[in-house]
Structures are given as structure tokens and as C-alpha cells.
Amino acid sequence: MDFPFDNSYARLPERFFARVSPTPVAAPRLIGVNAPLAVELGLDPEWLAGEEGVQVLAGNRVPEAAEPIATAYAGHQFGQFVPQLGDGRAILLGELIDRGGVRRDVQLKGPGRTPFSRGGDGRAALGPVLREYVVSEAMAALGIPTTRTLGAVTTGEGVVRERMLPGAVLTRVASSHIRVGTFQFFSSRGDTEGVRVLADHVIARHYPDAADAARPYHAFLVAVVGAQAALIAQWQMVGFIHGVMNTDNSSVAGETIDYGPCAFMDEYDPETVFSSIDRFGRYAYFQQPGIAGWNMARLAECLLPLLSEDLEAAVAEANESLAAFMPAFERAYQQGLNRKLGLLTARDEDPALAGDLLQVMAENRADWTLTFRRLSEASASEDGDAALPSLFVEPSAIDAWLARWRERLAKEPGDPTSRSAAMLATNPAYVPRNHRVEAVIRAAEDKGDLSPFAELMTVLSKPYDSQPAFAHYTEPPAEHERVHRTFCGT
């Protein structure tokens, strides 16, 4: 099968990457192919699921037009700068132009060592591959900008982590894999020309309007800041916790990237942390907006030489752009909460109404996803209120707030049925709850059973629909099913 790659990143200067081929694996077997995404990319999903396609997804066969590279980048990891990281277990095969005319990277994750592996094996274990497959596709179905999964295979080989685990390779698709850390790689070396070449590439690829602006690099920074603010607001709306918001995991394309110890909250607690390596809560749920702003400041530092030859003027210009982050986030966040509450018009009392709900939810350990879903159902009629109190430790704690919410809804235009439908299309019934993802991983690792994975993917493909046959997937975990820690997999 022809992969019509057009590899713009591989045409950049050689210091941007290392040319490296995947290391073949012993006995690849298909986990799954994302047929709709394959079609979107102009690929044949049936061929990809066949014997030759599996060899490509495993890295055993490299398509003719591919130019396999591992990209160079640096990054702040938990606040500490590391001057060289790079694709240590990922190889970019090339770029496809999808049917919408958008350029997309196609990358293998887990295909073996690269010059950036830093002593690692360059491989991926089955569990983290399944987690990324499930969560990235769930995020896409939720309408949140994200990298995608084209397919995945097991390798027939083991990888050593805390114990021997089955290996796997994931094929990831992204608007690009360029990160804040990519800019830091060149900036930290004093390579201003490298920063300029990279910025021009990103502008042409992701923010073409910036090229026509009076101050192109300023316009580029403003655009990235805005994209990040909007993205993090969307994370907060669904209770998503990334887990490792290092600058090397921050995409300048405004997509969610690098699903490691990520998770969705069950009961609402703003201090929730799942990542096993986040011992001090740097990347807790409530910290995510501030960390994203911090990451944008690191990008701005890299761009200073491009903003102005005068350092003082460059810093002022960067600060002007960065100052827009939090207002943009707060605006998107409040608009998102209003939509979740069925409020299509904005009133001065709305932030307090939403904030008070979150407070009572936190005090009473109310489930994030179920609370908003039941509010969606209740908005059509007061009879629906009866389903809400059981979500709270103290059932009566929500009563006073519900009365205020009813008063506020009375000021909204439109009929209750239409409002409820709009809320149901905003508040998902199904998210990849941690205990469900863990059950999928356990079945695959311990029994070689991928049927729970396939069923979960079916459920998550329609997160806003009522699916009576899968109603049990809406339920929070029982106490013995709770997952308190998630792991990176490296």
C-alpha cells in the first residue's frame, strides 16, 4: 500500500533530528486499527489490519516514502531543566495530508532505541499503549484536541520494567509533535537561528495567519497562548488530569500529547493527583491552568531574540502576550461551566453559582461526571432532582444549591427539553474511568484477552449518547476498584 508521505520536518536542518530506523520485533499481532482515522488519512483500514499492515504498525516494514527520524527536544521536567531529551522511544515515519488538507504526523511509539534513548530500551509495554489508545480516542470523541491512535500491535517480546511485561507498539497521529521543549533545545544552546527556523516552520504549519501579521513571532506566541488556554479549560470541564505537564509534553499545536500517568477524576477533589511520580502535587487537577501558563512563559523566553533585538522591549512584548493567558483560560472555563449548567446567557451571578456547586461537590465527594450528567437530565423537569442527592455524602447538601439553580434556569430563554438536550450533548455519560482502563490492561496483560478493550472502545466512541446496554460503564468504582496511582510506563 502506498503511504503518500510529504515530510516537511525531515527537510529541516539535520540538527533538528536523528535519522534512525525502527528495530524489528519478533512476532507482531494486531491489537486494533482505528478505521475512521485511517480513512481520514487516506489509508485502507482493512490493509492496515492485514499481515502487511501489521508489519508496518510494528516497525518491521518501513513504507517506501517514509523518512524515519527521532526529533530532538529539551524540557523542564517537574520544574528542572534537562537540556537534551528527544524521542527516546518514538520514531516519526513521516507526514500525511489528510482528506481535509491538514498535515498529520505518523509516529511509532515503542519501536526501539534512538540516539535520544538515554540508556532506555526504546520499547513500550502493553499497558501504557492500551491506556494511550483508550484515553486519546476518548478525548477525541469528547471533542478535545488531541493526538490520535491509528493502531497498535503487540510485539511478541517482553520489556523489563518493575517486572517483565508484554511489549507493544502504538502508531500515533498528531498535527505535529513539536513541543515547547523543542524550542528550548535550540534556545538553551544559543542557537537563535534554530529557534527562528523552527518558529517559521510552526507558523507555516499551524498558525499561517501569524505570517501576515506586523509582528509575526508576537502573533505566533499569542496564538499558542490562546490555544493552550482553550485546551486546559476543556481538560478541566471533563475532569481530565494529564499527570506530567512538563514542557516537553506541551504541544505548540494546542493538542493533548503524551498520555502517560493520565486519568479522569471520579469524585471531585481539586487536589487530585494520580501520577506515581508527582509526589508533591505539581500537576494536580487545580494546578493545571497555572502550569500551562508557566510552560507558555518558557516558550516566550525562547522567542525573546525573535521578538526584538532590544531585550527590554522583547521582554515587554512577551509579558504582554503571557498576560492574556489567564483571562483567556478563565473566560473559556466559565463559559464551559455555564454550558455544563445549561446557562446559554451570561449573568453576573453565574461564577458564584458554579463555584458554590464545585465547593459542595468537593465537600461531599460527589462524582464529577455523574453530577453534571444528572443535572442535564434534571434540567428538563424538577422531578429529575431526586437522582442527584444520592451522589453526595450528605444528600441534603445539594438542596439549597438546586433551588438557586432552578431560579437561574427560569431566567434562561428556550424550553426545558431543548436545554436538557444541549446539556446532554455537553456533559458526557461515559469517560475512561480509571478502574475500567485498569481492568482492560489486566485482562490483556494477564490473560491475553482484548475483548474488554474492544468493548470499552465501543462505549467511549459515543460518550454523550445514552447507551442502555452499557449503563454500568457510567458507574464510579467500588471501593476495592479504586485506582489511586497511574504510571508513566518508561
QUITA-V160124 format. One record per backbone hydrogen bond with DSSP energy under -1.0 kcal/mol. CO is the residue of the C=O (numbers start at 1). NH is the residue of the N-H. If there is no record, write none. Layout:
CO_NH + CO_NH
//
This chain:
3_5 + 6_8 + 8_11 + 9_12 + 13_16 + 14_17 + 16_72 + 18_70 + 29_154 + 32_152 + 33_35 + 34_38 + 35_39 + 36_40 + 37_41 + 38_43 + 39_42 + 40_99 + 44_48 + 45_49 + 47_50 + 47_53 + 50_54 + 51_55 + 52_56 + 53_57 + 54_58 + 55_60 + 55_61 + 63_66 + 68_20 + 69_92 + 70_18 + 71_87 + 73_85 + 75_82 + 76_247 + 77_80 + 80_77 + 82_75 + 86_88 + 89_110 + 91_108 + 92_69 + 93_67 + 94_106 + 95_6 + 96_104 + 98_101 + 102_98 + 104_96 + 105_174 + 106_93 + 106_94 + 107_172 + 108_91 + 109_170 + 111_23 + 114_117 + 117_120 + 122_112 + 124_168 + 125_129 + 126_130 + 127_131 + 128_132 + 129_133 + 130_134 + 131_135 + 132_136 + 133_137 + 134_138 + 135_139 + 136_140 + 137_141 + 138_142 + 139_144 + 140_143 + 145_256 + 148_173 + 150_34 + 151_171 + 152_31 + 152_32 + 153_169 + 154_29 + 155_27 + 157_167 + 159_165 + 163_161 + 165_159 + 166_126 + 167_155 + 169_153 + 170_109 + 171_150 + 171_151 + 172_107 + 173_148 + 174_105 + 178_252 + 179_183 + 180_184 + 181_74 + 181_185 + 182_186 + 183_187 + 184_188 + 186_191 + 187_190 + 190_192 + 191_195 + 192_196 + 193_197 + 194_198 + 195_199 + 196_200 + 197_201 + 198_202 + 199_203 + 200_204 + 201_205 + 202_206 + 202_207 + 207_210 + 209_212 + 210_213 + 215_219 + 216_220 + 217_221 + 218_222 + 219_223 + 220_224 + 221_225 + 222_226 + 223_227 + 224_228 + 225_229 + 226_230 + 227_231 + 228_232 + 229_233 + 230_234 + 231_235 + 232_236 + 233_237 + 235_240 + 239_265 + 241_263 + 244_246 + 246_249 + 247_181 + 247_250 + 250_180 + 251_254 + 256_147 + 258_260 + 260_262 + 263_241 + 266_368 + 269_272 + 270_286 + 272_285 + 274_486 + 275_278 + 277_279 + 281_284 + 285_288 + 287_291 + 288_292 + 289_293 + 290_294 + 291_295 + 292_296 + 293_297 + 294_298 + 295_299 + 296_300 + 297_301 + 298_302 + 299_303 + 303_306 + 303_307 + 304_308 + 310_314 + 311_315 + 312_316 + 313_317 + 314_318 + 315_319 + 316_320 + 317_321 + 318_322 + 319_323 + 321_324 + 322_325 + 324_328 + 325_329 + 326_330 + 327_331 + 328_332 + 329_333 + 330_334 + 331_335 + 332_336 + 333_337 + 334_338 + 335_339 + 336_340 + 337_341 + 338_343 + 339_342 + 347_350 + 349_353 + 350_354 + 351_355 + 352_356 + 353_357 + 354_358 + 355_359 + 356_360 + 357_361 + 358_362 + 359_363 + 360_364 + 361_366 + 364_393 + 366_268 + 367_371 + 368_372 + 369_373 + 370_374 + 371_375 + 372_376 + 373_377 + 374_378 + 375_379 + 378_381 + 381_384 + 382_385 + 384_387 + 385_388 + 388_391 + 389_392 + 394_397 + 396_399 + 398_402 + 399_403 + 400_404 + 401_405 + 402_406 + 403_407 + 404_408 + 405_409 + 406_410 + 408_411 + 409_412 + 415_419 + 416_420 + 417_421 + 418_422 + 419_423 + 420_424 + 421_425 + 423_426 + 423_427 + 431_433 + 433_437 + 434_438 + 435_439 + 436_440 + 437_441 + 438_442 + 439_443 + 440_444 + 441_445 + 442_446 + 443_447 + 443_449 + 450_454 + 451_455 + 452_456 + 453_457 + 454_458 + 455_459 + 456_460 + 457_461 + 459_462 + 462_465 + 463_429 + 463_430 + 467_470 + 468_471 + 470_473 + 471_474 + 472_475 + 478_481 + 486_276
//
